[in-house]
């Protein structure tokens, strides 16, 4: 049997799809693209913006037109069940919390689930799901439920399985990663899990995905100095204006954010710090946007992911007064894109003549390999036959468009 797995959205979705795909492959299924006429198609949807809703619907319709029996799951289908149920050609809609049951649904003889398959050279390891916070713009807690953590022993088991499969990096991910462990008995936290992983595994690189400002404590900052922890952290800001942050119910101020960034840089001066920013939030006038732009210009971050505000049904922000126009959102987004380019380029220039460790991810043209550094930069290097997943030291010599470029020093 042939199956296609189509995924939209966050790293958690991608991690779940990898597990489904890997186990079906292990059980004899052929993993194919939609153009290869699969018998079944699994569509893992997203609802973080109106655009992702649209993309989810489009993928579902494409899968139906391809003649596949379609199984839909993910956050969009969780919140829009009736809407999707009315699309003819769908055989099943699977609850977010039961997503991995799709494996058994298609292969009744499954005895255990493996976690070592990934189409990426740097696989995601989902250790947490759900969110207990109530940001006024976000529908994800409605789709994912309250925070739930994977037991420490199970995280270690899965990390070892990934390591044994020949991977040199794992990316720890969750809907609200910094909440890891608070619901476990006994209670623990992310920094304690990292200590356990460093002690019980030999995997060369452990990367953290997105973390909240208030979730980065002293213990976590100390661990960022460890050689096997990637020199990269992603701290969503969303707005640099305190009035807008309150409207968003973000539970911190711009001063709190700056303090956290400075504390990290004191211990790890060369770390890459990324952030998320929403432009055009209800109530963000010219003054508030200027405050955000000024703050982002002054704070020592490396890159930004910038999004225009997208009202999500049944969220408080969708019902707020002073909604901004799409034209204004686009103008502000373009302003911040220019700032983002300058900041990222400055950080990339600072890496010239340094030696970075790179995970090889793809083979480009003209004998060029492409990979990702510990500090989350894309690097091109002349290939010497290194396979994907290999960990290679590269001396950086310059910049080529959005990439650093260099030559290998040695294979680690």
C-alpha positions, -999 to +999 in steps of 0.1 A: +000+000+000+011+035-007+006+065+016+014+102+015+019+122+046+013+160+042+021+183+070+016+220+078+026+241+108+049+238+137+077+214+147+054+195+169+032+187+139+063+178+119+076+155+147+042+137+149+041+132+111+077+118+112+066+092+137+036+082+117+056+081+084+085+061+099+063+035+115+042+030+084+074+026+064+087+001+089+054-019+086+058-022+048+040+009+035+055+028+006+058+065+014+051+085-017+043+120-029+008+131-038+016+130-075+024+093-072-013+083-066-012+071-030-039+047-017-042+069+015-032+104+023-028+117+059-031+155+061-018+170+094-033+205+095-025+238+112-046+267+124-021+293+137-032+319+110-060+323+084-034+314+058-027+281+074-065+274+076-066+280+038-036+259+031-051+231+052-083+231+031-063+232-001-041+202+009-072+182+018-089+190-016-057+182-035-055+148-017-091+141-026-085+150-062-055+126-063-080+098-056-066+089-021-086+079+009-080+109+031-074+110+069-073+145+084-058+154+118-041+184+134-052+217+149-074+230+121-095+198+120-097+199+158-113+233+158-132+230+125-145+194+126-180+201+111-165+222+084-141+195+073-167+167+078-187+184+050-160+179+025-168+147+006-140+122+002-127+122+038-128+088+055-117+099+090-109+129+112-086+120+140-084+138+173-051+157+180-045+137+211-049+104+193-029+113+162-005+083+165-035+060+165-034+065+127-005+040+126-027+013+141-057+023+120-037+015+089-016-014+102-035-036+127-004-057+136+016-029+152+032-040+185+053-009+194+061+025+180+096+035+170+108+071+170+141+070+151+128+078+116+131+113+102+133+128+068+155+155+083+192+153+093+182+170+126+151+152+139+125+167+162+118+150+196+085+161+209+087+162+247+056+184+256+022+192+242-006+217+250-005+251+267-018+265+300-014+302+289-041+324+274-025+347+248-055+366+234-045+360+198-038+322+200-062+294+192-037+266+198-046+259+235-082+253+223-068+227+198-041+211+219-055+213+255-035+218+287+002+212+291+013+176+292+049+164+295+066+132+284+082+113+312+119+118+316+126+081+311+106+081+278+125+112+265+158+095+272+146+063+255+135+081+224+167+102+224+188+070+226+168+055+197+175+085+176+212+085+185+215+048+176+200+055+142+230+077+134+218+112+140+241+138+156+214+163+167+180+163+183+157+193+185+136+192+216+102+206+208+068+213+223+038+236+221+051+254+252+085+238+257+094+258+288+064+243+307+081+209+305+079+189+337+056+210+358+028+185+354+049+154+361+051+136+395+076+143+409+076+177+393+107+186+372+118+212+347+135+216+314+170+222+328+168+190+348+158+170+317+188+185+298+211+174+326+197+139+323+201+138+285+237+150+288+245+123+313+227+094+297+232+100+260+261+107+238+243+126+210+266+154+199+241+183+197+208+191+216+189+220+203+160+238+221+131+251+201+110+281+212+110+292+249+091+319+268+110+347+284+100+338+319+109+302+313+147+309+309+160+306+344+195+307+358+199+269+356+190+269+319+214+298+311+242+279+328+235+248+307+236+269+275+274+270+281+277+232+277+294+222+245+267+197+234+238+223+238+234+243+206+244+279+208+209+290+197+178+300+215+144+313+202+126+338+225+093+351+211+088+388+218+056+395+198+057+432+206+082+457+219+055+479+233+042+472+268+007+483+261+004+459+233+020+431+253-007+436+279-034+434+253-018+402+241-017+389+277+019+380+273+027+383+311+061+401+307+073+435+298+099+447+272+122+453+301+118+417+313+127+405+277+158+427+275+170+415+309+167+379+299+186+385+266+214+403+285+217+375+311+220+349+283+247+370+264+267+374+296+272+337+298+272+328+260+283+359+241+282+344+206+248+327+209+222+333+182+189+346+197+159+346+175+124+360+181+088+362+168+070+395+162+034+401+154+026+434+135-007+451+133-022+437+165-055+454+175-046+487+193-011+489+178-010+524+165+019+543+150+034+551+184+032+515+196+047+502+163+076+527+166+082+515+201+084+479+188+108+489+160+130+509+183+132+481+208+140+455+182+167+477+168+183+481+202+180+445+216+209+422+205+189+396+187+201+377+156+169+372+135+132+377+136+102+357+123+076+384+115+039+378+111+009+401+103-018+397+130-043+371+119-076+371+139-085+336+150-121+327+156-132+326+193-101+344+205-103+377+225-081+395+200-105+388+172-132+407+190-110+437+201-116+473+189-090+492+168-083+464+143-057+473+117-060+471+080-042+445+059-024+472+040-010+487+072+001+453+085+020+447+052+037+481+055+049+474+090+059+438+081+081+452+053+097+477+077+107+450+101+119+428+073+145+454+064+156+456+100+157+418+102+180+416+072+204+441+087+205+423+120+210+388+105+237+401+081+256+417+110+256+384+129+266+364+098+295+388+092+307+383+128+312+346+120+337+351+093+371+334+102+354+314+129+352+276+129+316+262+133+303+227+136+278+219+108+253+191+104+252+181+067+216+183+055+217+182+017+239+179-013+237+209-035+250+215-071+287+217-081+300+194-053+285+217-026+271+204+007+247+225+028+241+222+066+232+240+098+256+253+124+251+250+162+242+287+162+215+281+135+231+295+104+229+278+070+264+270+057+277+260+022+309+240+020+328+222-007+318+185-004+344+159+005+320+130+004+304+137+038+270+120+041+239+137+053+237+138+092+275+140+094+289+165+118+317+185+102+339+215+114+339+243+088+361+273+087+339+303+076+354+324+048+326+345+036+289+350+028+270+340-003+234+354-004+217+339+028+244+314+035+278+314+051+305+296+031+336+278+041+358+247+039+359+217+062+386+215+088+380+179+100+352+154+104+342+153+140 
